[in-house]
Amino acid sequence: MAYRFDTRAIHAGQPDDSATGAVTTPIYQTSTFRQTEPGVNRGFCYSRTDHPTRRALEENLAALENARHGLAFASGMSAIHNVLSLLNAGDHVVSTQDLYGGAWRIFTKVFARFGITFTFVDTTSTAAVERALKPETKLLWLETPSNPLLKVTDIAACAAIARAWGIRTVVDNTFATPVLQQPLELGADIVIHSTTKYINGHSDVLGGAVLLNDDALHSELKFLQNAIGAVPGPQDCFLILRGIKTLGLRVERHCSSAELLARWLVAQPSVRRVYYPGFVDDPSHAIARQQMTRFGAIVSFELEADLDETRAFTRRPHLWTLAESLGGVKSLFCHPASMTHASVEPEVRRGVGISDSLIRLSVGLEDVRDLIDDLDQALRRTRAAGAERVA
Ligand SMILES: *Cc1c(COP(=O)(O)O)cnc(C)c1O
């Protein structure tokens, strides 16, 4: 029987433990497994290759994206590394331009050294995507909603273009989560996640995932997972499996609070612009409505302030924590220009629209009234400081 999302989140890959009947998947804290004779084992031989707690997580993650196959990694970056390792010198990748800073860094500072080239385009324009494709292009890399400007790319349209060229489409689905968006159903070939974010959801573990349907491609990626070796340990797999049990519930509340907060922010005098695809006048709204069930819980805004005043603002919230990362129960905020996107050269950063006065919010699960009150006092103090300087 095909269960629905919240049921799969709790059950997929996690039958009661066959040895003991334990209701919850055990943490098999072991690096290796007994062989009865050389090469004969009970399905596991060495924990880098395959591991029971990790296998439970991999099956569970696959079920969340309606995928045939799942692979788990030690971090989102190691998931990205694994997928890029499909490429050879001379290959070319077309990517969303305002993407996660760490993805930009591994593209341009690591894989570029091995003769792989990258073109960054505004993938919200299918014409721009089409123009960037070359005979050597092997991957179309999409991040949607994008980070930190929350631009939404039409996955189905882009994947159709890529398919016509024989190019694989990869979607980083970290921001949307499989609750809101299922890229494989829209024609993508590979979905990646930083499970560090919403999927685990409690800011207490790092993890990554690769989900896909194609059997041959899965074999290649599984070979690379074992060959490269950036696999998660059993404790981390357990924590992520635990987090996933409430993923559906958490994401609904995250989205509801973000919506209230975004509407409140636009009415604030010291806020120049709010980036949130849930606004009907947002350029991404129509496509977001079409491919996502809700609009996510990341909200970015520009302060009416220069760099120094923006940095001063970051010292004022009490409840919001200034930190990298997102998607956890605790609300976090960051200053992309000097934090998440500091590794992107200033000209490139400004070119894609990440200004020095941009703040990115990851709306957590606290009472949204407390979250608003705290931002309110921080913005009031910023205005007061500005008024003092003018006087
Ligand atoms: C955090 C993040 C990553 C990297 O994941 P880590 O778990 O930090 O290695 C990749 N993509 C997106 C969109 C992210 O937010």
The ligand as a Gaussian input file, in Angstrom:
#p B3LYP/6-31G(d) Opt

LIG

0 1
 C       23.818000      24.102000       4.242000
 C       23.597000      23.889000       2.816000
 C       24.435000      23.062000       2.079000
 C       25.662000      22.396000       2.688000
 O       25.317000      21.497000       3.686000
 P       26.234000      21.145000       4.973000
 O       25.412000      20.138000       5.684000
 O       26.450000      22.416000       5.729000
 O       27.518000      20.595000       4.448000
 C       24.140000      22.873000       0.738000
 N       23.093000      23.477000       0.157000
 C       22.263000      24.289000       0.842000
 C       21.128000      24.929000       0.135000
 C       22.494000      24.525000       2.188000
 O       21.673000      25.350000       2.859000

